[in-house]
Amino acid sequence: MGWHTELYVDSTELAGLYETLLSLPAVSIDHLGLSKAGFPTLLKLAEKGVRVKATGFGGVDFDVRPALTDLYAANPRALMFGTDLPSTRAPRPYQDNDYTTLVLETLGKKRAANVFYENAIKFYRPKKVG
């Protein structure tokens, strides 16, 4: 119990994995899915309970603000903050303002609290059954 799957995958690949991902007990996808082209599938997965890490903003090919808003609207529990440190694969390295300021300004304090820690606590420390 407590196992989960974390994927570093371009969201353009998610359509072919859709049913499989939904059949798994706990899944998260890193870096907001990386690509705008696959974002609609990522959004559908988030609606169904797949988690999405708000990380790697320097490596995505789209505007992060509307993506955060859309994902949060699709499922307030879906987004989880991550720093992506040490940012070795991103075209632009991690910057504090990418996350703290951008997430706070986009979602507001209460919603950002869900993204920064509440959602991750629920995902990584599920309640024990039985």
mmCIF file of the C-alpha atoms, coordinates in Angstrom:
data_MODEL
# 
_entry.id   MODEL 
# 
loop_
_atom_site.group_PDB 
_atom_site.id 
_atom_site.type_symbol 
_atom_site.label_atom_id 
_atom_site.label_alt_id 
_atom_site.label_comp_id 
_atom_site.label_asym_id 
_atom_site.label_entity_id 
_atom_site.label_seq_id 
_atom_site.pdbx_PDB_ins_code 
_atom_site.Cartn_x 
_atom_site.Cartn_y 
_atom_site.Cartn_z 
_atom_site.occupancy 
_atom_site.B_iso_or_equiv 
_atom_site.pdbx_formal_charge 
_atom_site.auth_seq_id 
_atom_site.auth_comp_id 
_atom_site.auth_asym_id 
_atom_site.auth_atom_id 
_atom_site.pdbx_PDB_model_num 
ATOM 1   C CA . MET A 1 1   ? 0.000   0.000  0.000   1.00 0.00 ? 1   MET A CA 1 
ATOM 2   C CA . GLY A 1 2   ? 1.134   3.555  -0.602  1.00 0.00 ? 2   GLY A CA 1 
ATOM 3   C CA . TRP A 1 3   ? 2.760   2.904  -3.978  1.00 0.00 ? 3   TRP A CA 1 
ATOM 4   C CA . HIS A 1 4   ? 2.399   5.486  -6.699  1.00 0.00 ? 4   HIS A CA 1 
ATOM 5   C CA . THR A 1 5   ? 3.623   6.061  -10.247 1.00 0.00 ? 5   THR A CA 1 
ATOM 6   C CA . GLU A 1 6   ? 5.405   9.268  -11.225 1.00 0.00 ? 6   GLU A CA 1 
ATOM 7   C CA . LEU A 1 7   ? 5.918   9.996  -14.894 1.00 0.00 ? 7   LEU A CA 1 
ATOM 8   C CA . TYR A 1 8   ? 8.306   12.351 -16.614 1.00 0.00 ? 8   TYR A CA 1 
ATOM 9   C CA . VAL A 1 9   ? 6.506   12.227 -19.937 1.00 0.00 ? 9   VAL A CA 1 
ATOM 10  C CA . ASP A 1 10  ? 5.569   14.617 -22.691 1.00 0.00 ? 10  ASP A CA 1 
ATOM 11  C CA . SER A 1 11  ? 1.815   15.056 -22.572 1.00 0.00 ? 11  SER A CA 1 
ATOM 12  C CA . THR A 1 12  ? 1.616   14.292 -26.306 1.00 0.00 ? 12  THR A CA 1 
ATOM 13  C CA . GLU A 1 13  ? 2.220   10.655 -25.277 1.00 0.00 ? 13  GLU A CA 1 
ATOM 14  C CA . LEU A 1 14  ? -0.639  10.548 -22.757 1.00 0.00 ? 14  LEU A CA 1 
ATOM 15  C CA . ALA A 1 15  ? -3.514  9.742  -25.120 1.00 0.00 ? 15  ALA A CA 1 
ATOM 16  C CA . GLY A 1 16  ? -2.071  6.280  -25.741 1.00 0.00 ? 16  GLY A CA 1 
ATOM 17  C CA . LEU A 1 17  ? -1.605  5.728  -22.009 1.00 0.00 ? 17  LEU A CA 1 
ATOM 18  C CA . TYR A 1 18  ? -4.931  7.212  -20.908 1.00 0.00 ? 18  TYR A CA 1 
ATOM 19  C CA . GLU A 1 19  ? -6.817  4.049  -19.893 1.00 0.00 ? 19  GLU A CA 1 
ATOM 20  C CA . THR A 1 20  ? -3.745  2.482  -18.315 1.00 0.00 ? 20  THR A CA 1 
ATOM 21  C CA . LEU A 1 21  ? -3.065  5.565  -16.213 1.00 0.00 ? 21  LEU A CA 1 
ATOM 22  C CA . LEU A 1 22  ? -6.648  5.695  -15.005 1.00 0.00 ? 22  LEU A CA 1 
ATOM 23  C CA . SER A 1 23  ? -6.429  2.051  -13.943 1.00 0.00 ? 23  SER A CA 1 
ATOM 24  C CA . LEU A 1 24  ? -3.472  2.701  -11.620 1.00 0.00 ? 24  LEU A CA 1 
ATOM 25  C CA . PRO A 1 25  ? -4.144  3.528  -7.965  1.00 0.00 ? 25  PRO A CA 1 
ATOM 26  C CA . ALA A 1 26  ? -2.044  6.727  -7.800  1.00 0.00 ? 26  ALA A CA 1 
ATOM 27  C CA . VAL A 1 27  ? -0.313  8.614  -10.614 1.00 0.00 ? 27  VAL A CA 1 
ATOM 28  C CA . SER A 1 28  ? 1.453   11.941 -10.950 1.00 0.00 ? 28  SER A CA 1 
ATOM 29  C CA . ILE A 1 29  ? 2.825   13.570 -14.083 1.00 0.00 ? 29  ILE A CA 1 
ATOM 30  C CA . ASP A 1 30  ? 5.799   15.898 -13.835 1.00 0.00 ? 30  ASP A CA 1 
ATOM 31  C CA . HIS A 1 31  ? 6.394   19.340 -15.341 1.00 0.00 ? 31  HIS A CA 1 
ATOM 32  C CA . LEU A 1 32  ? 2.775   20.126 -16.235 1.00 0.00 ? 32  LEU A CA 1 
ATOM 33  C CA . GLY A 1 33  ? 3.169   17.570 -19.022 1.00 0.00 ? 33  GLY A CA 1 
ATOM 34  C CA . LEU A 1 34  ? 5.760   19.711 -20.850 1.00 0.00 ? 34  LEU A CA 1 
ATOM 35  C CA . SER A 1 35  ? 3.771   20.301 -24.075 1.00 0.00 ? 35  SER A CA 1 
ATOM 36  C CA . LYS A 1 36  ? 0.806   22.433 -25.018 1.00 0.00 ? 36  LYS A CA 1 
ATOM 37  C CA . ALA A 1 37  ? -0.171  19.930 -27.722 1.00 0.00 ? 37  ALA A CA 1 
ATOM 38  C CA . GLY A 1 38  ? -0.995  17.232 -25.143 1.00 0.00 ? 38  GLY A CA 1 
ATOM 39  C CA . PHE A 1 39  ? -2.441  19.540 -22.498 1.00 0.00 ? 39  PHE A CA 1 
ATOM 40  C CA . PRO A 1 40  ? -6.104  18.658 -23.237 1.00 0.00 ? 40  PRO A CA 1 
ATOM 41  C CA . THR A 1 41  ? -5.378  15.003 -22.401 1.00 0.00 ? 41  THR A CA 1 
ATOM 42  C CA . LEU A 1 42  ? -3.486  16.018 -19.273 1.00 0.00 ? 42  LEU A CA 1 
ATOM 43  C CA . LEU A 1 43  ? -6.476  18.107 -18.233 1.00 0.00 ? 43  LEU A CA 1 
ATOM 44  C CA . LYS A 1 44  ? -8.832  15.140 -18.706 1.00 0.00 ? 44  LYS A CA 1 
ATOM 45  C CA . LEU A 1 45  ? -6.540  12.949 -16.610 1.00 0.00 ? 45  LEU A CA 1 
ATOM 46  C CA . ALA A 1 46  ? -6.466  15.583 -13.861 1.00 0.00 ? 46  ALA A CA 1 
ATOM 47  C CA . GLU A 1 47  ? -10.275 15.656 -13.879 1.00 0.00 ? 47  GLU A CA 1 
ATOM 48  C CA . LYS A 1 48  ? -10.187 11.893 -13.228 1.00 0.00 ? 48  LYS A CA 1 
ATOM 49  C CA . GLY A 1 49  ? -7.737  12.166 -10.303 1.00 0.00 ? 49  GLY A CA 1 
ATOM 50  C CA . VAL A 1 50  ? -4.275  11.982 -11.842 1.00 0.00 ? 50  VAL A CA 1 
ATOM 51  C CA . ARG A 1 51  ? -1.957  14.424 -10.080 1.00 0.00 ? 51  ARG A CA 1 
ATOM 52  C CA . VAL A 1 52  ? 0.146   16.963 -11.942 1.00 0.00 ? 52  VAL A CA 1 
ATOM 53  C CA . LYS A 1 53  ? 3.331   18.489 -10.603 1.00 0.00 ? 53  LYS A CA 1 
ATOM 54  C CA . ALA A 1 54  ? 3.633   22.231 -10.945 1.00 0.00 ? 54  ALA A CA 1 
ATOM 55  C CA . THR A 1 55  ? 7.348   22.117 -11.614 1.00 0.00 ? 55  THR A CA 1 
ATOM 56  C CA . GLY A 1 56  ? 9.854   22.586 -14.404 1.00 0.00 ? 56  GLY A CA 1 
ATOM 57  C CA . PHE A 1 57  ? 8.309   25.824 -15.654 1.00 0.00 ? 57  PHE A CA 1 
ATOM 58  C CA . GLY A 1 58  ? 11.519  26.593 -17.548 1.00 0.00 ? 58  GLY A CA 1 
ATOM 59  C CA . GLY A 1 59  ? 10.983  23.498 -19.702 1.00 0.00 ? 59  GLY A CA 1 
ATOM 60  C CA . VAL A 1 60  ? 7.370   23.808 -20.821 1.00 0.00 ? 60  VAL A CA 1 
ATOM 61  C CA . ASP A 1 61  ? 6.321   25.196 -24.202 1.00 0.00 ? 61  ASP A CA 1 
ATOM 62  C CA . PHE A 1 62  ? 3.290   27.174 -23.009 1.00 0.00 ? 62  PHE A CA 1 
ATOM 63  C CA . ASP A 1 63  ? 2.195   29.941 -20.666 1.00 0.00 ? 63  ASP A CA 1 
ATOM 64  C CA . VAL A 1 64  ? 2.083   28.440 -17.175 1.00 0.00 ? 64  VAL A CA 1 
ATOM 65  C CA . ARG A 1 65  ? -0.520  30.791 -15.658 1.00 0.00 ? 65  ARG A CA 1 
ATOM 66  C CA . PRO A 1 66  ? -3.553  29.625 -17.664 1.00 0.00 ? 66  PRO A CA 1 
ATOM 67  C CA . ALA A 1 67  ? -2.389  26.022 -17.319 1.00 0.00 ? 67  ALA A CA 1 
ATOM 68  C CA . LEU A 1 68  ? -2.379  26.352 -13.525 1.00 0.00 ? 68  LEU A CA 1 
ATOM 69  C CA . THR A 1 69  ? -5.816  27.951 -13.569 1.00 0.00 ? 69  THR A CA 1 
ATOM 70  C CA . ASP A 1 70  ? -7.261  25.296 -15.897 1.00 0.00 ? 70  ASP A CA 1 
ATOM 71  C CA . LEU A 1 71  ? -5.788  22.388 -13.933 1.00 0.00 ? 71  LEU A CA 1 
ATOM 72  C CA . TYR A 1 72  ? -6.968  23.788 -10.622 1.00 0.00 ? 72  TYR A CA 1 
ATOM 73  C CA . ALA A 1 73  ? -10.464 24.310 -12.024 1.00 0.00 ? 73  ALA A CA 1 
ATOM 74  C CA . ALA A 1 74  ? -10.508 20.757 -13.397 1.00 0.00 ? 74  ALA A CA 1 
ATOM 75  C CA . ASN A 1 75  ? -9.538  19.269 -10.034 1.00 0.00 ? 75  ASN A CA 1 
ATOM 76  C CA . PRO A 1 76  ? -8.405  21.353 -7.032  1.00 0.00 ? 76  PRO A CA 1 
ATOM 77  C CA . ARG A 1 77  ? -6.567  18.304 -5.660  1.00 0.00 ? 77  ARG A CA 1 
ATOM 78  C CA . ALA A 1 78  ? -4.588  17.618 -8.841  1.00 0.00 ? 78  ALA A CA 1 
ATOM 79  C CA . LEU A 1 79  ? -1.785  20.188 -8.664  1.00 0.00 ? 79  LEU A CA 1 
ATOM 80  C CA . MET A 1 80  ? 1.283   19.616 -6.464  1.00 0.00 ? 80  MET A CA 1 
ATOM 81  C CA . PHE A 1 81  ? 4.247   21.965 -6.164  1.00 0.00 ? 81  PHE A CA 1 
ATOM 82  C CA . GLY A 1 82  ? 7.770   20.831 -6.970  1.00 0.00 ? 82  GLY A CA 1 
ATOM 83  C CA . THR A 1 83  ? 11.034  22.709 -7.393  1.00 0.00 ? 83  THR A CA 1 
ATOM 84  C CA . ASP A 1 84  ? 12.605  20.519 -10.094 1.00 0.00 ? 84  ASP A CA 1 
ATOM 85  C CA . LEU A 1 85  ? 15.956  21.100 -8.462  1.00 0.00 ? 85  LEU A CA 1 
ATOM 86  C CA . PRO A 1 86  ? 18.654  20.740 -9.636  1.00 0.00 ? 86  PRO A CA 1 
ATOM 87  C CA . SER A 1 87  ? 16.959  21.523 -12.995 1.00 0.00 ? 87  SER A CA 1 
ATOM 88  C CA . THR A 1 88  ? 19.571  19.746 -15.056 1.00 0.00 ? 88  THR A CA 1 
ATOM 89  C CA . ARG A 1 89  ? 17.296  19.094 -18.063 1.00 0.00 ? 89  ARG A CA 1 
ATOM 90  C CA . ALA A 1 90  ? 15.435  22.397 -18.301 1.00 0.00 ? 90  ALA A CA 1 
ATOM 91  C CA . PRO A 1 91  ? 16.416  25.002 -20.907 1.00 0.00 ? 91  PRO A CA 1 
ATOM 92  C CA . ARG A 1 92  ? 16.204  27.542 -18.089 1.00 0.00 ? 92  ARG A CA 1 
ATOM 93  C CA . PRO A 1 93  ? 17.010  26.632 -14.476 1.00 0.00 ? 93  PRO A CA 1 
ATOM 94  C CA . TYR A 1 94  ? 14.719  26.942 -11.487 1.00 0.00 ? 94  TYR A CA 1 
ATOM 95  C CA . GLN A 1 95  ? 13.930  30.451 -10.280 1.00 0.00 ? 95  GLN A CA 1 
ATOM 96  C CA . ASP A 1 96  ? 12.194  31.137 -6.964  1.00 0.00 ? 96  ASP A CA 1 
ATOM 97  C CA . ASN A 1 97  ? 9.810   33.614 -8.589  1.00 0.00 ? 97  ASN A CA 1 
ATOM 98  C CA . ASP A 1 98  ? 8.621   30.974 -11.065 1.00 0.00 ? 98  ASP A CA 1 
ATOM 99  C CA . TYR A 1 99  ? 6.973   29.143 -8.255  1.00 0.00 ? 99  TYR A CA 1 
ATOM 100 C CA . THR A 1 100 ? 6.371   31.199 -5.184  1.00 0.00 ? 100 THR A CA 1 
ATOM 101 C CA . THR A 1 101 ? 5.301   34.395 -6.901  1.00 0.00 ? 101 THR A CA 1 
ATOM 102 C CA . LEU A 1 102 ? 3.758   32.907 -10.026 1.00 0.00 ? 102 LEU A CA 1 
ATOM 103 C CA . VAL A 1 103 ? 1.661   30.281 -8.205  1.00 0.00 ? 103 VAL A CA 1 
ATOM 104 C CA . LEU A 1 104 ? 0.566   32.726 -5.500  1.00 0.00 ? 104 LEU A CA 1 
ATOM 105 C CA . GLU A 1 105 ? -0.344  35.455 -7.987  1.00 0.00 ? 105 GLU A CA 1 
ATOM 106 C CA . THR A 1 106 ? -2.170  33.054 -10.281 1.00 0.00 ? 106 THR A CA 1 
ATOM 107 C CA . LEU A 1 107 ? -4.138  31.017 -7.757  1.00 0.00 ? 107 LEU A CA 1 
ATOM 108 C CA . GLY A 1 108 ? -4.295  33.179 -4.651  1.00 0.00 ? 108 GLY A CA 1 
ATOM 109 C CA . LYS A 1 109 ? -3.151  32.300 -1.141  1.00 0.00 ? 109 LYS A CA 1 
ATOM 110 C CA . LYS A 1 110 ? -5.752  29.664 -0.236  1.00 0.00 ? 110 LYS A CA 1 
ATOM 111 C CA . ARG A 1 111 ? -5.535  27.742 -3.520  1.00 0.00 ? 111 ARG A CA 1 
ATOM 112 C CA . ALA A 1 112 ? -1.756  28.047 -3.544  1.00 0.00 ? 112 ALA A CA 1 
ATOM 113 C CA . ALA A 1 113 ? -1.685  26.393 -0.105  1.00 0.00 ? 113 ALA A CA 1 
ATOM 114 C CA . ASN A 1 114 ? -3.315  23.352 -1.683  1.00 0.00 ? 114 ASN A CA 1 
ATOM 115 C CA . VAL A 1 115 ? -0.710  23.316 -4.429  1.00 0.00 ? 115 VAL A CA 1 
ATOM 116 C CA . PHE A 1 116 ? 2.262   23.975 -2.145  1.00 0.00 ? 116 PHE A CA 1 
ATOM 117 C CA . TYR A 1 117 ? 1.537   21.311 0.470   1.00 0.00 ? 117 TYR A CA 1 
ATOM 118 C CA . GLU A 1 118 ? -2.036  20.107 1.131   1.00 0.00 ? 118 GLU A CA 1 
ATOM 119 C CA . ASN A 1 119 ? -2.386  18.096 -2.071  1.00 0.00 ? 119 ASN A CA 1 
ATOM 120 C CA . ALA A 1 120 ? 1.019   16.482 -1.686  1.00 0.00 ? 120 ALA A CA 1 
ATOM 121 C CA . ILE A 1 121 ? 0.302   15.467 1.895   1.00 0.00 ? 121 ILE A CA 1 
ATOM 122 C CA . LYS A 1 122 ? -2.857  13.701 0.744   1.00 0.00 ? 122 LYS A CA 1 
ATOM 123 C CA . PHE A 1 123 ? -1.065  12.058 -2.188  1.00 0.00 ? 123 PHE A CA 1 
ATOM 124 C CA . TYR A 1 124 ? 2.145   10.924 -0.491  1.00 0.00 ? 124 TYR A CA 1 
ATOM 125 C CA . ARG A 1 125 ? 0.632   10.093 2.903   1.00 0.00 ? 125 ARG A CA 1 
ATOM 126 C CA . PRO A 1 126 ? -2.681  8.400  2.146   1.00 0.00 ? 126 PRO A CA 1 
ATOM 127 C CA . LYS A 1 127 ? -4.828  7.328  5.063   1.00 0.00 ? 127 LYS A CA 1 
ATOM 128 C CA . LYS A 1 128 ? -4.383  3.707  5.981   1.00 0.00 ? 128 LYS A CA 1 
ATOM 129 C CA . VAL A 1 129 ? -7.346  1.484  5.304   1.00 0.00 ? 129 VAL A CA 1 
ATOM 130 C CA . GLY A 1 130 ? -8.352  -1.220 7.762   1.00 0.00 ? 130 GLY A CA 1 
# 
